[in-house]
Every structure is written in C-alpha cells, then in structure tokens.
Amino acid sequence: MPTSSALSKRGGDGGDGILAALSRSQVAAHGREAAAVAKKLLRSTGKAAWIAGTTFLVLVVPLIIEMDREQQLNDLELQQQTLLGGAPPPPPPTK
C-alpha cells in the first residue's frame, strides 16, 4: 500500500497532491459556482416564504376568523327565528 507522501506526489504535477489538483480543476470551479448560486437562491426563497407567511397571518387569518364569526351569528339568528315560530328571514341580497 503506498504511503501518503507517495499519493501526494503521484501525477507528476510538480509535487502537488491529488486533492490540490482536483480543487483547482474546472469541475471544482463549476461546483463552487453552483453551490454559491444555490445558496443565494435558497436565501431569497426563504425570505419570500417568510414574507408570504407573515402576510397571510396578518391579513388573511383575521378575515377568515371574522367570516366564520359572522356565519355563526347568522346561523344563531336563523335558529332563534325558527324556535320562536316566525317566518324565516329572507336570504341576504347577492351582489
């Protein structure tokens, strides 16, 4: 089994190691570039997800809660009207 010094001198590239030669290769450069682009994309995607999630919580969730509350109130009024024996109220006007 060759020693580590024999492995580092193999290849005839002026005594540099195999790992040093690979790290300077074109493939490694493209890999580093792809990793940098992926990191930027992940960061911007995370920021967009944070903005979308916070906007949903601030604007949409209260609207959903209020619509549910109004529907429950309408159901309660309809139930009380039915129990009291009166005519059912007319349906709300459509726009």
SEVEX-428977 format. One record per atom (N, C-alpha, C, O): atom name; residue in one letter; x, y, z. Coordinates in Angstrom, 3 decimals, m for minus. Atoms other than C-alpha are relative to their C-alpha. Layout:
<pts>
+------+------+----------+----------+----------+
! name ! resn !       px !       py !       pz !
+------+------+----------+----------+----------+
!   CA !    A !        X !        Y !        Z !
...
+------+------+----------+----------+----------+
</pts>
This chain:
<pts>
+------+------+----------+----------+----------+
! name ! resn !       px !       py !       pz !
+------+------+----------+----------+----------+
!    N !    M !    0.861 !   m1.190 !    0.000 !
!   CA !    M !    0.000 !    0.000 !    0.000 !
!    C !    M !    0.890 !    1.230 !    0.000 !
!    O !    M !    1.790 !    1.312 !    0.836 !
!    N !    P !   m0.854 !   m1.176 !    0.067 !
!   CA !    P !    1.538 !    3.373 !   m0.967 !
!    C !    P !   m0.237 !    0.910 !    1.191 !
!    O !    P !   m1.338 !    0.969 !    1.739 !
!    N !    T !    0.125 !   m0.927 !   m1.123 !
!   CA !    T !    2.208 !    5.905 !    1.731 !
!    C !    T !   m0.659 !    1.283 !   m0.459 !
!    O !    T !   m0.845 !    1.504 !   m1.656 !
!    N !    S !    0.683 !   m1.241 !    0.348 !
!   CA !    S !    0.512 !    9.276 !    1.880 !
!    C !    S !    0.915 !    0.933 !   m0.773 !
!    O !    S !    0.449 !    1.709 !   m1.607 !
!    N !    S !   m0.915 !   m0.861 !    0.763 !
!   CA !    S !    3.647 !   11.001 !    0.614 !
!    C !    S !    0.092 !   m0.468 !   m1.439 !
!    O !    S !    0.257 !    0.343 !   m2.350 !
!    N !    A !   m0.024 !    0.511 !    1.365 !
!   CA !    A !    3.656 !    8.694 !   m2.402 !
!    C !    A !   m1.269 !    0.404 !   m0.738 !
!    O !    A !   m1.223 !    0.697 !   m1.933 !
!    N !    L !    1.257 !   m0.413 !    0.622 !
!   CA !    L !   m0.006 !    9.529 !   m3.062 !
!    C !    L !    0.020 !    1.485 !   m0.344 !
!    O !    L !   m0.519 !    1.897 !   m1.371 !
!    N !    S !    0.003 !   m1.430 !    0.249 !
!   CA !    S !    0.627 !   13.239 !   m2.802 !
!    C !    S !    0.919 !    0.372 !   m1.149 !
!    O !    S !    0.719 !    1.414 !   m1.773 !
!    N !    K !   m0.924 !   m0.312 !    1.078 !
!   CA !    K !    3.495 !   13.084 !   m5.336 !
!    C !    K !   m0.380 !   m0.686 !   m1.294 !
!    O !    K !    0.254 !   m0.434 !   m2.319 !
!    N !    R !    0.411 !    0.693 !    1.212 !
!   CA !    R !    1.711 !   10.861 !   m7.839 !
!    C !    R !   m0.650 !    0.997 !   m0.960 !
!    O !    R !   m1.289 !    1.951 !   m0.517 !
!    N !    G !    0.650 !   m0.845 !    0.989 !
!   CA !    G !    0.560 !   12.501 !  m11.052 !
!    C !    G !    0.959 !    0.899 !   m0.716 !
!    O !    G !    0.588 !    1.436 !   m1.760 !
!    N !    G !   m0.995 !   m0.782 !    0.697 !
!   CA !    G !    3.707 !   14.389 !  m11.994 !
!    C !    G !   m0.375 !    1.455 !   m0.192 !
!    O !    G !    0.022 !    2.053 !   m1.192 !
!    N !    D !    0.402 !   m1.403 !    0.154 !
!   CA !    D !    2.175 !   17.847 !  m11.413 !
!    C !    D !    0.822 !    0.903 !    0.915 !
!    O !    D !    0.287 !    1.794 !    1.574 !
!    N !    G !   m0.874 !   m0.892 !   m0.752 !
!   CA !    G !    5.171 !   19.399 !   m9.717 !
!    C !    G !   m0.029 !   m0.243 !    1.482 !
!    O !    G !    0.299 !    0.673 !    2.236 !
!    N !    G !   m0.006 !    0.307 !   m1.418 !
!   CA !    G !    4.780 !   17.680 !   m6.347 !
!    C !    G !   m1.274 !    0.378 !    0.725 !
!    O !    G !   m1.385 !    0.118 !    1.923 !
!    N !    D !    1.272 !   m0.323 !   m0.649 !
!   CA !    D !    1.273 !   18.980 !   m5.643 !
!    C !    D !   m0.803 !   m1.280 !    0.194 !
!    O !    D !   m0.649 !   m2.233 !   m0.570 !
!    N !    G !    0.817 !    1.173 !   m0.270 !
!   CA !    G !   m1.194 !   16.500 !   m4.170 !
!    C !    G !   m1.162 !   m0.123 !   m0.956 !
!    O !    G !   m1.504 !    0.816 !   m1.674 !
!    N !    I !    1.151 !    0.253 !    0.863 !
!   CA !    I !   m4.099 !   14.965 !   m5.987 !
!    C !    I !   m1.159 !    0.904 !    0.396 !
!    O !    I !   m1.851 !    1.452 !   m0.462 !
!    N !    L !    1.107 !   m0.849 !   m0.458 !
!   CA !    L !   m6.572 !   16.869 !   m3.831 !
!    C !    L !    0.201 !    1.448 !   m0.413 !
!    O !    L !   m0.760 !    2.130 !   m0.769 !
!    N !    A !   m0.274 !   m1.379 !    0.418 !
!   CA !    A !   m4.856 !   20.174 !   m4.619 !
!    C !    A !   m0.281 !    0.158 !   m1.482 !
!    O !    A !   m0.838 !    1.170 !   m1.906 !
!    N !    A !    0.252 !   m0.070 !    1.436 !
!   CA !    A !   m5.007 !   19.405 !   m8.331 !
!    C !    A !   m1.490 !   m0.045 !   m0.293 !
!    O !    A !   m1.977 !    0.674 !   m1.166 !
!    N !    L !    1.444 !    0.078 !    0.214 !
!   CA !    L !   m8.672 !   18.431 !   m8.106 !
!    C !    L !   m0.702 !    1.281 !    0.412 !
!    O !    L !   m1.674 !    1.691 !   m0.222 !
!    N !    S !    0.663 !   m1.215 !   m0.468 !
!   CA !    S !   m9.550 !   21.560 !   m6.166 !
!    C !    S !    0.220 !    1.163 !   m0.961 !
!    O !    S !   m0.547 !    2.126 !   m0.949 !
!    N !    R !   m0.231 !   m1.045 !    0.999 !
!   CA !    R !   m8.063 !   23.689 !   m8.955 !
!    C !    R !   m0.646 !   m0.335 !   m1.338 !
!    O !    R !   m0.565 !    0.459 !   m2.275 !
!    N !    S !    0.541 !    0.430 !    1.285 !
!   CA !    S !   m9.876 !   21.786 !  m11.681 !
!    C !    S !   m1.241 !    0.805 !   m0.375 !
!    O !    S !   m1.845 !    1.488 !    0.453 !
!    N !    Q !    1.169 !   m0.705 !    0.534 !
!   CA !    Q !  m12.643 !   23.191 !  m13.868 !
!    C !    Q !   m1.295 !   m0.527 !    0.626 !
!    O !    Q !   m2.228 !    0.240 !    0.863 !
!    N !    V !    1.197 !    0.601 !   m0.600 !
!   CA !    V !  m15.190 !   20.769 !  m12.376 !
!    C !    V !   m0.224 !    0.564 !    1.397 !
!    O !    V !   m1.352 !    0.880 !    1.777 !
!    N !    A !    0.127 !   m0.547 !   m1.354 !
!   CA !    A !  m14.452 !   22.003 !   m8.863 !
!    C !    A !   m0.450 !    1.455 !   m0.045 !
!    O !    A !   m1.241 !    1.889 !    0.792 !
!    N !    A !    0.401 !   m1.403 !    0.125 !
!   CA !    A !  m14.801 !   25.614 !  m10.009 !
!    C !    A !   m1.484 !    0.108 !   m0.318 !
!    O !    A !   m2.178 !    0.961 !    0.236 !
!    N !    H !    1.432 !   m0.002 !    0.313 !
!   CA !    H !  m18.207 !   24.866 !  m11.530 !
!    C !    H !   m0.821 !   m0.437 !    1.212 !
!    O !    H !   m1.911 !    0.085 !    1.447 !
!    N !    G !    0.702 !    0.442 !   m1.213 !
!   CA !    G !  m19.217 !   23.049 !   m8.352 !
!    C !    G !   m0.117 !    1.109 !    1.022 !
!    O !    G !   m1.173 !    1.297 !    1.627 !
!    N !    R !    0.046 !   m1.123 !   m0.946 !
!   CA !    R !  m18.285 !   26.027 !   m6.186 !
!    C !    R !   m0.967 !    1.079 !   m0.483 !
!    O !    R !   m1.693 !    1.669 !    0.317 !
!    N !    E !    0.912 !   m0.997 !    0.553 !
!   CA !    E !  m20.173 !   28.358 !   m8.526 !
!    C !    E !   m1.457 !   m0.435 !    0.164 !
!    O !    E !   m2.316 !    0.376 !    0.510 !
!    N !    A !    1.359 !    0.520 !   m0.167 !
!   CA !    A !  m23.259 !   26.134 !   m8.442 !
!    C !    A !   m0.429 !    0.069 !    1.464 !
!    O !    A !   m1.583 !    0.375 !    1.760 !
!    N !    A !    0.327 !   m0.068 !   m1.423 !
!   CA !    A !  m23.089 !   25.987 !   m4.643 !
!    C !    A !   m0.320 !    1.432 !    0.418 !
!    O !    A !   m1.222 !    1.656 !    1.225 !
!    N !    A !    0.259 !   m1.400 !   m0.333 !
!   CA !    A !  m22.932 !   29.791 !   m4.435 !
!    C !    A !   m1.363 !    0.437 !   m0.522 !
!    O !    A !   m2.106 !    1.129 !    0.173 !
!    N !    V !    1.310 !   m0.346 !    0.570 !
!   CA !    V !  m25.932 !   30.171 !   m6.750 !
!    C !    V !   m1.123 !   m0.657 !    0.803 !
!    O !    V !   m2.151 !   m0.034 !    1.070 !
!    N !    A !    1.019 !    0.705 !   m0.781 !
!   CA !    A !  m27.868 !   27.546 !   m4.782 !
!    C !    A !   m0.202 !    0.667 !    1.354 !
!    O !    A !   m1.328 !    0.754 !    1.843 !
!    N !    K !    0.108 !   m0.668 !   m1.301 !
!   CA !    K !  m27.097 !   29.351 !   m1.524 !
!    C !    K !   m0.796 !    1.300 !   m0.123 !
!    O !    K !   m1.647 !    1.597 !    0.715 !
!    N !    K !    0.747 !   m1.250 !    0.217 !
!   CA !    K !  m28.355 !   32.679 !   m2.925 !
!    C !    K !   m1.473 !   m0.287 !   m0.265 !
!    O !    K !   m2.350 !    0.408 !    0.249 !
!    N !    L !    1.379 !    0.361 !    0.313 !
!   CA !    L !  m31.474 !   31.002 !   m4.308 !
!    C !    L !   m0.751 !   m0.440 !    1.250 !
!    O !    L !   m1.901 !   m0.058 !    1.463 !
!    N !    L !    0.632 !    0.469 !   m1.235 !
!   CA !    L !  m32.194 !   29.286 !   m1.001 !
!    C !    L !   m0.285 !    1.160 !    0.943 !
!    O !    L !   m1.336 !    1.207 !    1.582 !
!    N !    R !    0.200 !   m1.149 !   m0.881 !
!   CA !    R !  m31.741 !   32.525 !    0.907 !
!    C !    R !   m1.160 !    0.864 !   m0.485 !
!    O !    R !   m1.994 !    1.280 !    0.319 !
!    N !    S !    1.087 !   m0.842 !    0.505 !
!   CA !    S !  m34.055 !   34.509 !   m1.391 !
!    C !    S !   m1.346 !   m0.719 !    0.083 !
!    O !    S !   m2.374 !   m0.088 !    0.327 !
!    N !    T !    1.233 !    0.768 !   m0.139 !
!   CA !    T !  m36.628 !   31.696 !   m1.373 !
!    C !    T !   m0.484 !    0.032 !    1.442 !
!    O !    T !   m1.683 !    0.143 !    1.697 !
!    N !    G !    0.363 !   m0.076 !   m1.418 !
!   CA !    G !  m36.554 !   31.707 !    2.416 !
!    C !    G !   m0.594 !    1.343 !    0.362 !
!    O !    G !   m1.568 !    1.424 !    1.111 !
!    N !    K !    0.540 !   m1.338 !   m0.269 !
!   CA !    K !  m37.090 !   35.452 !    2.505 !
!    C !    K !   m1.400 !    0.152 !   m0.580 !
!    O !    K !   m2.287 !    0.713 !    0.063 !
!    N !    A !    1.322 !   m0.087 !    0.625 !
!   CA !    A !  m40.009 !   35.188 !    0.079 !
!    C !    A !   m1.027 !   m0.805 !    0.782 !
!    O !    A !   m2.164 !   m0.363 !    0.951 !
!    N !    A !    0.917 !    0.822 !   m0.797 !
!   CA !    A !  m41.561 !   32.382 !    2.137 !
!    C !    A !   m0.358 !    0.707 !    1.307 !
!    O !    A !   m1.507 !    0.664 !    1.745 !
!    N !    W !    0.258 !   m0.738 !   m1.247 !
!   CA !    W !  m41.198 !   34.470 !    5.308 !
!    C !    W !   m0.990 !    1.141 !   m0.259 !
!    O !    W !   m1.920 !    1.336 !    0.523 !
!    N !    I !    0.894 !   m1.117 !    0.319 !
!   CA !    I !  m42.895 !   37.472 !    3.657 !
!    C !    I !   m1.404 !   m0.511 !   m0.288 !
!    O !    I !   m2.384 !    0.048 !    0.205 !
!    N !    A !    1.320 !    0.548 !    0.329 !
!   CA !    A !  m45.721 !   35.351 !    2.243 !
!    C !    A !   m0.705 !   m0.537 !    1.245 !
!    O !    A !   m1.901 !   m0.309 !    1.431 !
!    N !    G !    0.606 !    0.550 !   m1.218 !
!   CA !    G !  m46.297 !   33.558 !    5.549 !
!    C !    G !   m0.461 !    1.068 !    0.954 !
!    O !    G !   m1.553 !    0.969 !    1.516 !
!    N !    T !    0.383 !   m1.069 !   m0.922 !
!   CA !    T !  m46.325 !   36.723 !    7.622 !
!    C !    T !   m1.187 !    0.792 !   m0.541 !
!    O !    T !   m2.091 !    1.154 !    0.211 !
!    N !    T !    1.124 !   m0.709 !    0.604 !
!   CA !    T !  m48.632 !   38.487 !    5.189 !
!    C !    T !   m1.289 !   m0.798 !    0.154 !
!    O !    T !   m2.341 !   m0.236 !    0.456 !
!    N !    F !    1.175 !    0.857 !   m0.170 !
!   CA !    F !  m51.010 !   35.520 !    5.306 !
!    C !    F !   m0.515 !    0.090 !    1.433 !
!    O !    F !   m1.717 !    0.233 !    1.655 !
!    N !    L !    0.429 !   m0.051 !   m1.401 !
!   CA !    L !  m51.050 !   35.576 !    9.111 !
!    C !    L !   m0.627 !    1.342 !    0.361 !
!    O !    L !   m1.602 !    1.394 !    1.111 !
!    N !    V !    0.476 !   m1.332 !   m0.383 !
!   CA !    V !  m51.604 !   39.320 !    9.330 !
!    C !    V !   m1.292 !    0.377 !   m0.723 !
!    O !    V !   m2.167 !    1.006 !   m0.129 !
!    N !    L !    1.150 !   m0.461 !    0.783 !
!   CA !    L !  m54.177 !   39.783 !    6.556 !
!    C !    L !   m1.101 !   m1.038 !   m0.170 !
!    O !    L !   m2.280 !   m0.703 !   m0.052 !
!    N !    V !    1.002 !    0.995 !    0.396 !
!   CA !    V !  m55.930 !   36.522 !    5.719 !
!    C !    V !   m0.621 !   m0.699 !    1.206 !
!    O !    V !   m1.833 !   m0.914 !    1.228 !
!    N !    V !    0.547 !    0.741 !   m1.149 !
!   CA !    V !  m56.309 !   34.729 !    9.061 !
!    C !    V !   m1.061 !    0.813 !    0.738 !
!    O !    V !   m2.113 !    0.253 !    1.048 !
!    N !    P !    1.089 !   m0.755 !   m0.640 !
!   CA !    P !  m58.253 !   37.586 !   10.743 !
!    C !    P !   m1.264 !    0.078 !   m0.863 !
!    O !    P !   m2.377 !    0.066 !   m0.338 !
!    N !    L !    1.163 !   m0.020 !    0.892 !
!   CA !    L !  m60.507 !   37.764 !    7.680 !
!    C !    L !   m0.776 !   m1.306 !    0.086 !
!    O !    L !   m2.006 !   m1.297 !    0.140 !
!    N !    I !    0.651 !    1.309 !   m0.116 !
!   CA !    I !  m61.231 !   34.039 !    7.895 !
!    C !    I !   m0.731 !   m0.123 !    1.332 !
!    O !    I !   m1.852 !   m0.628 !    1.383 !
!    N !    I !    0.621 !    0.072 !   m1.327 !
!   CA !    I !  m61.954 !   34.303 !   11.624 !
!    C !    I !   m1.268 !    0.852 !    0.033 !
!    O !    I !   m2.287 !    0.425 !    0.575 !
!    N !    E !    1.162 !   m0.884 !   m0.007 !
!   CA !    E !  m64.327 !   37.241 !   11.089 !
!    C !    E !   m1.139 !   m0.569 !   m0.843 !
!    O !    E !   m2.305 !   m0.468 !   m0.460 !
!    N !    M !    1.045 !    0.605 !    0.834 !
!   CA !    M !  m66.184 !   35.476 !    8.279 !
!    C !    M !   m0.660 !   m1.176 !    0.719 !
!    O !    M !   m1.872 !   m1.364 !    0.620 !
!    N !    D !    0.554 !    1.120 !   m0.758 !
!   CA !    D !  m66.609 !   32.395 !   10.472 !
!    C !    D !   m0.901 !    0.500 !    1.126 !
!    O !    D !   m1.965 !   m0.062 !    1.386 !
!    N !    R !    0.804 !   m0.571 !   m1.090 !
!   CA !    R !  m67.872 !   34.522 !   13.344 !
!    C !    R !   m1.336 !    0.522 !   m0.537 !
!    O !    R !   m2.377 !    0.322 !    0.089 !
!    N !    E !    1.233 !   m0.521 !    0.583 !
!   CA !    E !  m70.413 !   36.224 !   11.081 !
!    C !    E !   m0.938 !   m1.137 !   m0.419 !
!    O !    E !   m2.153 !   m1.036 !   m0.249 !
!    N !    Q !    0.817 !    1.149 !    0.389 !
!   CA !    Q !  m71.605 !   32.864 !    9.730 !
!    C !    Q !   m0.651 !   m0.638 !    1.225 !
!    O !    Q !   m1.818 !   m1.027 !    1.171 !
!    N !    Q !    0.572 !    0.560 !   m1.226 !
!   CA !    Q !  m72.093 !   31.555 !   13.276 !
!    C !    Q !   m1.127 !    0.889 !    0.520 !
!    O !    Q !   m2.147 !    0.389 !    0.995 !
!    N !    L !    1.042 !   m0.925 !   m0.450 !
!   CA !    L !  m74.080 !   34.676 !   14.157 !
!    C !    L !   m1.253 !   m0.139 !   m0.869 !
!    O !    L !   m2.369 !   m0.132 !   m0.349 !
!    N !    N !    1.147 !    0.185 !    0.895 !
!   CA !    N !  m76.304 !   34.229 !   11.096 !
!    C !    N !   m0.717 !   m1.319 !    0.297 !
!    O !    N !   m1.947 !   m1.366 !    0.301 !
!    N !    D !    0.607 !    1.292 !   m0.340 !
!   CA !    D !  m76.882 !   30.571 !   11.976 !
!    C !    D !   m0.774 !    0.085 !    1.307 !
!    O !    D !   m1.860 !   m0.482 !    1.428 !
!    N !    L !    0.676 !   m0.150 !   m1.295 !
!   CA !    L !  m77.776 !   31.515 !   15.556 !
!    C !    L !   m1.298 !    0.789 !   m0.159 !
!    O !    L !   m2.319 !    0.424 !    0.423 !
!    N !    E !    1.216 !   m0.780 !    0.227 !
!   CA !    E !  m80.257 !   34.151 !   14.395 !
!    C !    E !   m1.067 !   m0.821 !   m0.716 !
!    O !    E !   m2.248 !   m0.732 !   m0.383 !
!    N !    L !    0.933 !    0.857 !    0.724 !
!   CA !    L !  m81.848 !   31.682 !   11.983 !
!    C !    L !   m0.607 !   m1.052 !    0.939 !
!    O !    L !   m1.802 !   m1.342 !    0.877 !
!    N !    Q !    0.499 !    1.004 !   m0.950 !
!   CA !    Q !  m82.111 !   29.067 !   14.736 !
!    C !    Q !   m0.985 !    0.629 !    0.986 !
!    O !    Q !   m2.017 !    0.030 !    1.287 !
!    N !    Q !    0.909 !   m0.671 !   m0.928 !
!   CA !    Q !  m83.704 !   31.563 !   17.155 !
!    C !    Q !   m1.314 !    0.352 !   m0.698 !
!    O !    Q !   m2.386 !    0.223 !   m0.105 !
!    N !    Q !    1.196 !   m0.344 !    0.743 !
!   CA !    Q !  m86.137 !   32.696 !   14.481 !
!    C !    Q !   m0.888 !   m1.232 !   m0.201 !
!    O !    Q !   m2.113 !   m1.152 !   m0.114 !
!    N !    T !    0.748 !    1.237 !    0.201 !
!   CA !    T !  m87.131 !   29.091 !   13.809 !
!    C !    T !   m0.654 !   m0.457 !    1.300 !
!    O !    T !   m1.800 !   m0.907 !    1.295 !
!    N !    L !    0.552 !    0.418 !   m1.291 !
!   CA !    L !  m87.616 !   28.328 !   17.507 !
!    C !    L !   m1.161 !    0.879 !    0.442 !
!    O !    L !   m2.096 !    0.392 !    1.078 !
!    N !    L !    1.072 !   m0.912 !   m0.397 !
!   CA !    L !  m89.802 !   31.387 !   18.024 !
!    C !    L !   m1.221 !   m0.129 !   m0.899 !
!    O !    L !   m2.275 !    0.431 !   m0.596 !
!    N !    G !    1.153 !    0.263 !    0.849 !
!   CA !    G !  m92.046 !   30.272 !   15.184 !
!    C !    G !   m0.259 !    1.046 !   m1.047 !
!    O !    G !   m1.295 !    1.002 !   m1.710 !
!    N !    G !    0.207 !   m1.023 !    1.009 !
!   CA !    G !  m91.636 !   33.256 !   12.957 !
!    C !    G !    0.410 !   m0.495 !   m1.382 !
!    O !    G !    0.990 !   m1.569 !   m1.543 !
!    N !    A !   m0.400 !    0.346 !    1.361 !
!   CA !    A !  m91.140 !   33.215 !    9.258 !
!    C !    A !    1.519 !    0.118 !   m0.121 !
!    O !    A !    2.132 !    0.995 !    0.487 !
!    N !    P !   m1.459 !   m0.103 !    0.149 !
!   CA !    P !  m87.573 !   32.558 !    8.210 !
!    C !    P !    0.371 !    1.297 !   m0.700 !
!    O !    P !   m0.352 !    1.748 !   m1.588 !
!    N !    P !   m0.399 !   m1.263 !    0.607 !
!   CA !    P !  m85.707 !   35.712 !    7.283 !
!    C !    P !    0.367 !   m0.213 !   m1.468 !
!    O !    P !    0.778 !   m1.302 !   m1.868 !
!    N !    P !   m0.350 !    0.141 !    1.430 !
!   CA !    P !  m85.144 !   36.404 !    3.600 !
!    C !    P !    1.511 !   m0.198 !   m0.141 !
!    O !    P !    2.284 !    0.251 !    0.705 !
!    N !    P !   m1.435 !    0.200 !    0.190 !
!   CA !    P !  m81.794 !   35.347 !    2.217 !
!    C !    P !    0.673 !    1.341 !   m0.270 !
!    O !    P !    0.042 !    2.255 !   m0.800 !
!    N !    P !   m0.681 !   m1.269 !    0.215 !
!   CA !    P !  m79.173 !   38.080 !    2.089 !
!    C !    P !    0.103 !    0.304 !   m1.499 !
!    O !    P !    0.212 !   m0.607 !   m2.320 !
!    N !    P !   m0.059 !   m0.361 !    1.435 !
!   CA !    P !  m79.047 !   40.023 !   m1.183 !
!    C !    P !    1.360 !   m0.376 !   m0.582 !
!    O !    P !    2.399 !   m0.263 !    0.069 !
!    N !    T !   m1.239 !    0.342 !    0.691 !
!   CA !    T !  m76.497 !   38.857 !   m3.703 !
!    C !    T !    0.424 !    1.168 !   m0.839 !
!    O !    T !   m0.404 !    1.946 !   m1.313 !
!    N !    K !   m0.537 !   m1.143 !    0.759 !
!   CA !    K !  m74.256 !   41.287 !   m5.481 !
!    C !    K !    0.329 !   m0.423 !   m1.385 !
!    O !    K !    0.793 !    0.389 !   m2.185 !
+------+------+----------+----------+----------+
</pts>
